[in-house]
């Protein structure tokens, strides 16, 4: 739903779809304006498949293709800068597409050995702090 709101509204400067990426029909939409995107996915999510495909809740682009869809739409550099992070006991691969229109950014993160949510309050707090910093920047 967050992706659809981002594509259908001109109200937000940034969105943060958590443990989800665009469904195929949302990927086909053109957003009303440029915004920044902070997308988080788990690499073993059984509800929203990180590699895309059909699940009981929809037909998804892969996490990477969802981020690339945003990046290409906003004329970002399509070569992602990768950073490896550690949030408590969780390893996270972070990919950033920068140089987007009007100084926006598309970032997507893959949390390793993680399903549809962290299930750990300390890691959730780290994530929410990162999202807040991202929103303040954009």
Rosetta silent file (secondary structure, phi, psi, omega in degrees, C-alpha in Angstrom):
SEQUENCE: XXXXXXXXXXXXXXXXXXXXXXXXXXXXXXXXXXXXXXXXXXXXXXXXXXXXXXXXXXXXXXXXXXXXXXXXXXXXXXXXXXXXXXXXXXXXXXXXXXXXXXXXXXXXXXXXXXXXXXXXXXXXXXXXXXXXXXXXXX
SCORE:     score description
SCORE:     0.000 S_00000001
   1 L     0.000  -37.382 -179.095    0.000    0.000    0.000 S_00000001
   2 H   -61.709  -41.168  177.702    2.841    2.445    0.765 S_00000001
   3 H   -62.350  -42.595  179.615    4.201    2.048   -2.760 S_00000001
   4 H   -63.134  -42.879  177.118    0.755    2.682   -4.244 S_00000001
   5 H   -61.661  -41.749  178.257    0.325    5.827   -2.130 S_00000001
   6 H   -62.058  -36.680 -179.437    3.771    6.994   -3.262 S_00000001
   7 H   -81.813  -24.854 -171.791    2.859    6.485   -6.905 S_00000001
   8 H  -102.177   -9.149 -173.131   -0.690    7.881   -6.643 S_00000001
   9 L  -125.284  154.122  172.787   -0.247   10.938   -4.437 S_00000001
  10 L  -111.204   21.237 -174.991    1.809   14.108   -4.537 S_00000001
  11 L   -82.233  -29.789 -170.626    1.536   14.579   -0.776 S_00000001
  12 L  -105.161  147.797  173.097    4.782   12.915    0.388 S_00000001
  13 L   -94.461  -20.248 -179.915    8.461   13.779   -0.092 S_00000001
  14 E  -155.156  150.814  175.584    9.569   10.305    1.048 S_00000001
  15 E  -133.597  161.468  178.943    8.079    6.889    1.763 S_00000001
  16 L  -138.309   84.459  174.054    9.333    3.776    3.551 S_00000001
  17 L   -71.406  118.854 -176.536    7.744    0.512    2.386 S_00000001
  18 E  -102.465  126.486  179.347    8.760   -2.023    5.028 S_00000001
  19 L    55.564   44.010  175.921    9.075   -5.685    4.122 S_00000001
  20 L  -162.485  161.076  171.760    7.482   -5.070    0.780 S_00000001
  21 L  -138.932 -179.355 -175.678    8.201   -3.910   -2.720 S_00000001
  22 L   -68.013  139.820  166.789    5.974   -2.863   -5.596 S_00000001
  23 E   -77.905  161.742 -173.141    3.417   -5.219   -7.011 S_00000001
  24 H   -57.337  -44.159 -178.225    3.572   -5.388  -10.795 S_00000001
  25 H   -63.793  -35.253  176.826    0.541   -3.144  -11.378 S_00000001
  26 H   -69.208  -37.496  177.513    2.001   -0.433   -9.119 S_00000001
  27 H   -60.152  -25.013 -179.742    5.314   -0.675  -10.952 S_00000001
  28 L   -83.094   -8.129 -179.714    3.471    0.272  -14.143 S_00000001
  29 L   -83.476  153.441  174.359    2.195    3.563  -12.662 S_00000001
  30 L  -105.079  123.767 -177.750    3.915    6.915  -13.098 S_00000001
  31 L   -67.305  155.674 -179.863    4.199    8.877   -9.841 S_00000001
  32 L   -69.230  -30.687  179.105    2.751   12.368   -9.546 S_00000001
  33 L  -156.701  168.508  178.379    6.103   13.794   -8.402 S_00000001
  34 L   -73.071  138.545  175.006    9.632   12.779   -7.424 S_00000001
  35 L  -146.016  167.974  176.671   10.086   11.394   -3.922 S_00000001
  36 E   -95.908  148.141 -175.732   12.660    9.458   -1.942 S_00000001
  37 E  -129.175  130.853  176.740   12.123    5.769   -1.190 S_00000001
  38 E  -122.054   97.469 -173.940   13.510    3.714    1.725 S_00000001
  39 E  -105.603  134.362  178.933   12.549    0.073    1.029 S_00000001
  40 E  -123.956  135.617  179.129   13.320   -2.811    3.387 S_00000001
  41 E  -136.192  151.060  171.911   13.001   -6.514    2.558 S_00000001
  42 E   -99.008  139.589 -175.349   13.788   -9.784    4.286 S_00000001
  43 L   -77.731  -10.362  176.308   15.673  -12.342    2.211 S_00000001
  44 L  -125.241   37.924  179.828   13.582  -15.263    3.517 S_00000001
  45 L   -76.956  119.166  179.256   10.184  -13.548    3.521 S_00000001
  46 L   -85.398  -11.536 -179.774    7.487  -16.119    2.705 S_00000001
  47 L   -93.046  -45.912  179.684    4.763  -13.465    2.306 S_00000001
  48 L  -121.085  100.075 -173.134    6.511  -10.967    0.014 S_00000001
  49 L   -68.299  121.469 -176.209    9.150  -12.809   -2.043 S_00000001
  50 L   -58.128  -30.347  179.499   12.386  -10.806   -2.266 S_00000001
  51 L   -90.585    8.125  178.844   13.029  -12.225   -5.761 S_00000001
  52 L    82.518  175.546  179.677    9.543  -11.306   -6.910 S_00000001
  53 E   115.529 -170.904 -174.233    6.738  -13.523   -8.095 S_00000001
  54 E   -95.013  135.793  171.892    3.316  -14.507   -6.897 S_00000001
  55 E  -133.973 -177.661 -178.576    2.314  -14.942   -3.284 S_00000001
  56 L   -69.141  -10.523 -179.774   -1.050  -15.019   -1.542 S_00000001
  57 L  -110.383    2.266  176.777   -1.001  -11.211   -1.297 S_00000001
  58 E   151.261 -179.352  177.175   -0.072  -10.298   -4.871 S_00000001
  59 E  -111.281  114.257 -168.669    2.353  -10.548   -7.768 S_00000001
  60 E  -105.412  147.404  161.945    5.535   -8.672   -6.930 S_00000001
  61 L   -68.266  161.695  171.267    8.500   -7.212   -8.724 S_00000001
  62 L   -68.164  160.536  177.591   11.755   -8.331   -7.150 S_00000001
  63 H   -57.169  -44.269  179.950   13.058   -6.020   -4.423 S_00000001
  64 H   -63.670  -46.351 -179.376   15.873   -4.937   -6.723 S_00000001
  65 H   -67.565  -30.816  174.464   13.575   -4.301   -9.687 S_00000001
  66 H   -63.300  -47.767  178.487   11.167   -2.370   -7.485 S_00000001
  67 H   -63.508  -42.169  178.080   14.001   -0.080   -6.360 S_00000001
  68 H   -63.622  -35.910  177.645   15.277    0.211   -9.948 S_00000001
  69 H   -59.597  -46.621  176.532   11.764    1.101  -11.098 S_00000001
  70 H   -62.981  -47.498 -175.859   11.747    4.037   -8.696 S_00000001
  71 H   -60.299  -45.031  179.763   15.343    4.986   -9.580 S_00000001
  72 H   -66.327  -38.226  179.659   14.752    4.993  -13.330 S_00000001
  73 H   -62.221  -34.708 -176.824   11.518    6.966  -12.934 S_00000001
  74 L  -101.079   15.148  176.712   13.379    9.689  -11.003 S_00000001
  75 L    57.906   36.315  177.273   16.464    9.699  -13.282 S_00000001
  76 L   -77.136  164.380  167.109   18.772    8.429  -10.541 S_00000001
  77 L   -59.832  132.913 -177.450   22.103    6.811  -11.195 S_00000001
  78 L   -96.057   12.175  170.636   21.174    3.198  -11.945 S_00000001
  79 L  -104.807  114.403 -176.716   24.362    1.843  -10.424 S_00000001
  80 L   -78.532  144.098  171.501   23.702    1.246   -6.749 S_00000001
  81 E   -92.577  122.883 -177.287   26.264    1.957   -4.070 S_00000001
  82 E   -99.525  138.251  174.563   26.335   -1.040   -1.713 S_00000001
  83 E  -133.039  135.124  175.746   27.041   -0.864    2.005 S_00000001
  84 E   -97.885  128.627 -176.693   27.057   -3.803    4.416 S_00000001
  85 E  -121.308  159.281  171.649   25.577   -3.005    7.823 S_00000001
  86 E  -127.510  117.765  175.100   25.125   -4.820   11.105 S_00000001
  87 E  -109.019   99.741 -173.995   22.041   -4.001   13.173 S_00000001
  88 L    56.696 -111.639 -179.551   22.588   -5.875   16.427 S_00000001
  89 L  -100.804    6.135 -176.813   22.676   -9.504   15.231 S_00000001
  90 E  -102.433  126.957  175.015   21.134   -8.790   11.798 S_00000001
  91 E   -88.678  134.037 -176.767   23.285   -8.381    8.693 S_00000001
  92 E  -131.044  131.557  172.463   21.843   -5.903    6.186 S_00000001
  93 E   -99.929  121.433 -177.630   22.889   -5.167    2.615 S_00000001
  94 E  -110.501  134.152 -179.523   22.022   -1.577    1.748 S_00000001
  95 E  -125.838  128.230 -178.921   21.842   -0.287   -1.840 S_00000001
  96 E  -122.196  131.960  171.807   21.502    3.405   -2.685 S_00000001
  97 E  -107.257  118.873 -174.393   20.609    5.018   -5.980 S_00000001
  98 L  -117.663 -171.986 -178.208   21.579    8.682   -5.835 S_00000001
  99 L    59.007   36.173  178.667   21.739   11.747   -8.088 S_00000001
 100 L   -80.895  164.912  174.935   17.974   11.585   -8.565 S_00000001
 101 H   -51.222  142.854  176.491   15.822   14.481   -9.714 S_00000001
 102 H    48.369   39.400  173.512   15.497   17.245   -7.106 S_00000001
 103 H    61.348   28.940  176.280   18.094   15.642   -4.783 S_00000001
 104 L   -87.793  174.878 -176.016   16.008   12.598   -3.914 S_00000001
 105 L  -147.754  146.511  171.757   17.337    9.081   -3.257 S_00000001
 106 E  -117.428  123.214  179.647   16.148    5.503   -3.603 S_00000001
 107 E  -127.170  133.298  171.324   17.506    3.089   -1.010 S_00000001
 108 E  -130.819  146.039 -174.793   16.652   -0.543   -0.572 S_00000001
 109 E  -127.231  138.362  175.274   17.877   -2.891    2.086 S_00000001
 110 E  -113.425  114.288  177.398   17.937   -6.664    2.251 S_00000001
 111 E   -87.181  119.809 -176.418   17.975   -8.026    5.803 S_00000001
 112 L   -77.059  146.187 -178.688   19.698  -11.420    5.762 S_00000001
 113 L    54.916   36.253 -176.393   18.120  -14.423    7.498 S_00000001
 114 L  -128.525  137.334  177.827   15.018  -12.288    7.984 S_00000001
 115 L   -93.850 -134.036 -176.460   11.421  -12.985    7.073 S_00000001
 116 L   -90.775   67.391 -178.592    8.465  -10.602    7.059 S_00000001
 117 L   124.870  156.996 -178.067    9.692   -8.380    9.901 S_00000001
 118 L   -79.172  -39.092 -176.624   12.572   -8.393   12.347 S_00000001
 119 L    68.306   23.795 -178.240   10.741   -9.665   15.416 S_00000001
 120 L  -142.945  114.405 -175.114   13.334   -7.860   17.530 S_00000001
 121 H   -59.659  -38.513  179.942   12.528   -4.542   19.211 S_00000001
 122 H   -64.061  -42.236  178.986   16.164   -3.374   19.274 S_00000001
 123 H   -69.577  -40.746  175.238   16.554   -3.939   15.525 S_00000001
 124 H   -56.172  -44.994 -179.835   13.160   -2.318   14.877 S_00000001
 125 H   -62.346  -40.682  176.554   14.325    0.758   16.815 S_00000001
 126 H   -61.703  -44.584  178.373   17.521    0.959   14.756 S_00000001
 127 H   -60.511  -48.641 -177.733   15.465    0.711   11.567 S_00000001
 128 H   -62.636  -36.243  175.883   12.987    3.383   12.666 S_00000001
 129 H   -64.816  -40.186  177.656   15.873    5.724   13.572 S_00000001
 130 H   -64.598  -42.051  178.571   17.405    5.184   10.110 S_00000001
 131 H   -63.784  -43.245  179.766   14.067    5.894    8.441 S_00000001
 132 H   -60.926  -44.112  177.127   13.608    9.055   10.492 S_00000001
 133 H   -60.413  -43.046  178.939   17.091   10.300    9.478 S_00000001
 134 H   -60.243  -47.105  178.833   16.268    9.484    5.840 S_00000001
 135 H   -61.704  -39.991  179.543   12.984   11.423    6.034 S_00000001
 136 H   -65.341  -32.320  178.558   14.752   14.405    7.600 S_00000001
 137 H   -73.204  -26.145 -172.979   17.285   14.426    4.742 S_00000001
 138 L  -119.574    0.000    0.000   14.568   14.342    2.113 S_00000001
